[in-house]
């Protein structure tokens, strides 16, 4: 597989920024479907695909989500064209006969709550990261965040399904103040080693 060119790497990583301010331009539903179709292709353990996404984009949906947001996240979330609730299905293993048909993978997780819980959280989080990269690949800016009441979001959006929220991602086209600089990152030597 060939390496991506410098422009693609800039768009996905080096020049991409966490967005906090948003242009009012809407994000089309077809774009959200394309975004999901890219994100779903990222690898997960046993192809478990535990992530579940709610694309909150209507005034009614935003009003409901507002009830669970911390004060510091209100403006940036209410002005974002779309806010994605990244959640996971604790019973993802019920889909494994469909998603991993060449082995009885369901039996690995059913009845083993700690393994299922860790697998759902880890792989659902991975899928949320894939969603951010897919958004950038499609020319959108992303603003992932915590700072909300997970239990309230679960009550408001997932009472019937039992899904559990993890984090939120605001999506749209960001606006950048002139003085908005990237925060520092750790060097290889500070964060990594070769073994």
C-alpha positions in Angstrom: 0.0 0.0 0.0 1.6 3.4 -1.0 2.1 6.1 1.6 -0.3 9.1 1.4 1.1 12.3 0.0 2.0 15.3 2.1 -1.3 17.1 1.4 -3.4 14.1 2.7 -1.2 13.8 5.8 -1.7 17.5 6.4 -5.4 17.2 6.1 -5.7 14.2 8.4 -3.1 15.1 11.0 -0.5 17.9 10.6 -2.8 20.8 9.7 -6.1 19.5 11.2 -7.2 21.2 14.3 -9.9 20.7 17.0 -12.7 23.0 16.0 -14.5 25.2 18.6 -16.2 27.8 16.4 -18.4 26.9 13.5 -19.5 28.4 10.2 -23.3 28.0 9.9 -23.0 25.8 6.7 -25.1 22.7 7.2 -23.7 19.2 6.7 -25.7 17.1 4.3 -27.2 13.8 5.4 -25.5 12.2 2.4 -22.1 13.4 3.8 -22.9 11.9 7.2 -23.7 8.6 5.5 -20.5 8.7 3.5 -18.6 9.5 6.8 -20.1 6.5 8.5 -19.3 4.3 5.4 -15.7 5.3 5.7 -15.4 5.0 9.5 -17.0 1.5 9.6 -14.1 0.1 7.6 -11.6 0.6 10.4 -10.5 -2.6 12.2 -12.1 -3.8 15.4 -11.5 -6.9 17.5 -13.3 -9.9 15.8 -15.0 -7.3 13.6 -17.2 -6.6 16.6 -18.1 -3.0 15.5 -19.6 -2.1 18.8 -19.9 1.7 18.2 -23.3 3.3 17.7 -23.6 6.9 16.4 -26.3 9.4 16.8 -25.9 12.4 14.4 -27.7 15.2 16.3 -28.5 17.9 13.7 -32.1 19.1 14.3 -33.1 21.9 16.6 -35.2 19.3 18.6 -32.2 17.0 18.9 -29.9 19.8 19.9 -32.4 21.0 22.6 -32.5 17.5 24.0 -28.7 17.2 24.0 -28.4 20.6 25.6 -29.8 19.2 28.9 -26.7 17.0 29.3 -24.0 19.5 28.4 -21.6 21.2 30.7 -21.6 25.0 30.6 -18.3 25.1 28.9 -19.5 23.0 26.0 -22.9 24.7 25.4 -22.0 27.3 22.8 -19.7 25.2 20.6 -22.1 22.4 20.6 -25.2 24.4 20.0 -23.6 26.2 17.0 -22.0 23.1 15.4 -24.1 21.9 12.5 -23.9 18.3 13.8 -22.9 16.7 17.1 -22.2 13.0 17.0 -22.9 11.0 20.1 -20.3 8.2 20.0 -21.7 5.3 22.0 -21.3 1.6 22.1 -23.6 -1.4 22.4 -22.8 -3.5 25.5 -24.4 -6.5 23.8 -22.5 -6.0 20.6 -21.7 -9.8 20.6 -25.3 -10.5 19.5 -24.2 -9.2 16.1 -21.1 -11.4 15.9 -22.8 -14.3 14.0 -23.4 -11.7 11.2 -20.1 -9.8 11.5 -17.7 -12.7 12.3 -19.5 -15.8 10.8 -16.4 -18.1 10.6 -16.2 -18.7 14.3 -18.6 -18.8 17.3 -17.3 -15.4 18.6 -20.5 -14.7 20.4 -19.6 -17.3 23.0 -16.4 -15.5 23.8 -18.3 -12.6 25.2 -21.8 -13.6 26.2 -21.8 -14.3 29.9 -18.3 -12.7 30.4 -19.3 -9.2 31.3 -15.8 -7.8 32.1 -14.4 -9.0 28.7 -17.5 -7.8 26.8 -17.4 -4.4 28.6 -13.7 -3.8 27.9 -14.1 -4.9 24.3 -17.1 -2.7 23.7 -15.4 0.4 25.2 -12.0 -0.1 23.6 -13.3 -0.8 20.1 -16.1 1.7 20.3 -13.5 4.3 21.1 -11.4 3.2 18.2 -14.4 3.6 15.9 -15.0 7.1 17.3 -11.4 8.0 16.3 -12.0 6.5 12.8 -15.0 8.8 12.6 -12.9 11.9 13.3 -10.4 10.9 10.6 -13.2 10.1 8.1 -14.7 13.5 8.8 -11.3 15.2 8.1 -10.9 13.0 4.9 -14.3 14.4 3.7 -13.3 18.0 4.3 -15.1 18.5 7.6 -13.6 19.8 10.9 -14.1 17.9 14.1 -14.3 18.9 17.7 -14.2 15.8 20.0 -15.1 16.4 23.6 -16.1 15.1 27.0 -17.8 17.5 29.4 -21.3 16.2 29.5 -23.5 14.0 31.7 -23.2 10.5 30.2 -26.0 9.1 32.3 -28.3 11.9 31.1 -27.4 11.3 27.4 -28.0 7.6 27.9 -31.4 8.4 29.4 -32.4 10.8 26.7 -31.1 9.0 23.6 -30.6 5.3 24.5 -33.3 4.4 27.1 -34.7 1.8 24.7 -31.5 0.3 23.3 -29.2 0.2 26.4 -26.4 1.7 24.4 -23.8 3.7 26.5 -22.4 7.1 25.4 -18.6 7.6 25.4 -17.8 11.0 23.9 -19.2 13.7 21.6 -17.8 15.0 18.3 -18.9 18.3 16.8 -18.8 18.4 13.0 -18.9 21.1 10.4 -16.6 23.7 8.9 -14.6 25.4 11.6 -13.8 29.1 12.0 -10.2 29.9 13.2 -9.2 33.0 15.1 -5.9 34.4 14.0 -4.3 33.7 17.4 -5.4 30.1 17.5 -2.2 28.1 17.7 -1.7 24.3 18.0 -0.9 23.2 21.5 2.5 21.4 21.9 2.8 17.7 21.5 5.3 15.3 23.2 8.4 14.3 21.2 9.0 10.7 20.3 11.6 10.4 23.1 9.0 11.7 25.6 6.2 9.4 24.6 7.6 6.4 22.8 10.4 3.9 22.9 11.8 1.1 20.7 12.0 -2.3 22.2 
